[in-house]
């Protein structure tokens, strides 16, 4: 009969050890996900800085070639892809966070996971706000630059036409006005 309480103690110890092993594996997976999300957010931040530099280069260049715009589009697509990965991983982290019922048993684990999740969510939000701010700024600067160029060639456009040109990257207006310049050259020569 004395072996029965010992057996119960051993079973309880085994259960406790298996529970802590499970929790340890869960926490290891959790911190692996935290590390992945952190790396993705850092990458998005780096891509945002690179994008801002390319925006400045495109705006200051008189010939913004197709290559630089293609590179910018590639970075933009990669940034969006990374942002979607972060969103997915953050939702998964929130879903896998211990429920309110289990919180009392694992309050430390719950707090760690909740704090990590909220920190990563805030950081991701700040990085994405910066990304969107840079995108909007670039769009507005492009719009202003096109508007100035249109004023130079005396072409009156509405805001809708300007938006349409930005969407399609269509600057054919300049081609039609440049085509008229050779016709003006003989007239200028005769008047001199």
C-alpha atoms as one frame of an Amber mdcrd trajectory, in Angstrom:
protein
   0.000   0.000   0.000   2.927   2.342   0.533   3.816   2.052  -3.112   0.486
   3.518  -4.147   1.182   7.071  -2.831   4.651   6.922  -4.367   3.172   5.858
  -7.639   0.765   8.814  -7.500   3.655  11.172  -6.737   5.608   9.795  -9.672
   2.609  10.158 -11.963   2.108  13.744 -10.811   5.787  14.498 -11.340   5.637
  12.900 -14.778   2.530  14.946 -15.625   4.187  18.118 -14.349   7.331  17.409
 -16.338   5.386  16.646 -19.506   3.314  19.829 -19.041   6.415  21.949 -18.555
   8.050  20.239 -21.553   4.959  21.025 -23.649   4.945  24.622 -22.407   8.658
  24.881 -23.143   8.113  23.655 -26.703   5.166  26.043 -27.123   7.254  28.947
 -25.854  10.125  27.966 -28.133   7.740  28.001 -31.111   6.300  31.298 -29.915
   9.710  32.963 -29.664  10.672  31.559 -33.054   7.581  33.256 -34.503   8.441
  36.463 -32.614  11.913  36.397 -34.163  10.480  35.832 -37.660   8.013  38.702
 -37.257  10.734  40.967 -35.889  12.987  40.194 -38.874  10.148  40.839 -41.318
   9.315  44.180 -39.689  12.987  45.194 -39.812  13.061  44.207 -43.482   9.940
  46.286 -44.206  11.533  49.237 -42.417  14.703  48.840 -44.474  12.701  48.534
 -47.690  10.786  51.684 -46.777  14.035  53.609 -46.365  15.316  52.238 -49.679
  12.039  53.188 -51.336  12.307  56.738 -50.002  15.818  57.068 -51.472  14.591
  55.793 -54.821  11.679  58.238 -54.715  14.123  61.118 -54.252  16.261  59.802
 -57.086  13.290  59.497 -59.437  11.971  62.952 -58.565  15.349  64.649 -58.979
  16.206  62.869 -62.215  15.170  64.501 -65.452  14.912  61.061 -67.031  13.183
  58.683 -64.686  13.770  55.578 -66.721  11.608  52.513 -66.790  14.309  50.507
 -64.999  14.215  52.601 -61.841  10.421  52.523 -61.801  10.465  48.750 -62.264
  12.925  48.387 -59.374  10.709  50.598 -57.237   7.675  48.505 -58.141   9.578
  45.336 -57.247  10.500  46.732 -53.814   6.919  47.894 -53.330   5.530  44.434
 -54.138   8.048  42.747 -51.847   7.149  45.159 -49.040   3.448  44.411 -49.463
   4.171  40.678 -49.445   6.207  40.997 -46.238   3.475  43.113 -44.644   0.906
  40.431 -45.434   3.176  37.799 -43.869   3.512  39.908 -40.718  -0.264  40.398
 -40.507  -0.824  36.664 -40.868   1.779  35.788 -38.239   0.422  38.391 -35.792
  -3.099  36.999 -36.184  -1.773  33.489 -35.620   0.114  34.650 -32.515  -3.036
  36.240 -31.147  -5.065  33.125 -31.896  -2.515  30.847 -30.206  -2.232  33.053
 -27.128  -3.601  31.224 -24.052  -7.278  31.866 -23.568  -8.720  33.697 -20.592
  -9.602  30.337 -18.979  -6.025  29.059 -19.087  -4.600  32.404 -18.093  -4.680
  31.724 -14.363  -2.605  28.577 -14.719  -0.045  30.160 -17.017  -0.257  33.842
 -16.118   3.440  34.468 -16.773   3.280  32.796 -20.172   0.115  34.709 -20.997
   1.693  38.056 -20.060   4.845  37.317 -22.058   2.866  36.380 -25.150   0.440
  39.277 -24.788   3.268  41.801 -24.318   5.296  40.450 -27.231   2.237  40.480
 -29.469   1.234  44.019 -28.524   4.815  45.298 -28.929   5.172  43.731 -32.372
   1.738  44.996 -33.401   2.589  48.567 -32.365   5.973  48.436 -34.072   4.443
  47.023 -37.258   1.793  49.734 -37.188   4.446  52.469 -36.898   6.502  51.020
 -39.757   3.427  50.727 -41.989   2.358  54.296 -41.173   5.807  55.434 -42.256
   5.526  53.349 -45.439   2.133  54.841 -46.309   3.300  58.370 -45.481   6.257
  57.963 -47.863   3.995  56.567 -50.592   1.510  59.428 -50.274   4.295  62.017
 -50.208   5.836  60.561 -53.374   2.470  60.548 -55.130   1.812  64.178 -54.208
   5.301  65.248 -55.316   4.860  63.424 -58.632   1.520  65.113 -59.089   3.018
  68.546 -58.398   5.928  67.860 -60.753   3.597  66.794 -63.561   1.400  69.827
 -62.921   4.434  72.146 -63.236   5.508  70.436 -66.447   2.014  70.774 -67.862
   1.976  74.472 -67.008   5.273  74.889 -68.875   3.745  73.506 -72.084   0.528
  75.491 -71.484  -1.600  72.404 -71.175  -4.599  72.828 -68.903  -5.638  69.656
 -67.107  -8.172  68.794 -64.482  -7.330  66.933 -61.304  -9.078  63.868 -62.712
  -6.918  63.937 -65.850  -3.829  64.351 -63.689  -4.855  61.372 -61.536  -5.487
  59.349 -64.686  -2.026  60.214 -66.005  -0.464  59.142 -62.710  -2.360  55.863
 -62.748  -1.366  54.998 -66.299   2.032  56.699 -66.174   0.913  58.408 -69.373
   2.773  61.562 -70.256   1.848  61.585 -73.957   0.849  65.244 -73.673   4.515
  66.171 -73.804   5.009  64.206 -76.998   2.238  66.115 -78.809   3.659  69.479
 -77.774   7.228  68.457 -78.587   6.004  67.467 -82.057   4.928  71.069 -82.639
   8.403  72.468 -81.848   9.996  71.512 -85.216   7.168  73.372 -86.960   8.022
  76.491 -84.960  11.715  76.374 -85.852  11.278  77.366 -89.555   8.914  80.142
 -88.543  11.455  81.531 -86.063  14.213  81.377 -88.684  12.163  83.343 -91.199
  11.264  86.046 -88.720  14.915  86.676 -87.778
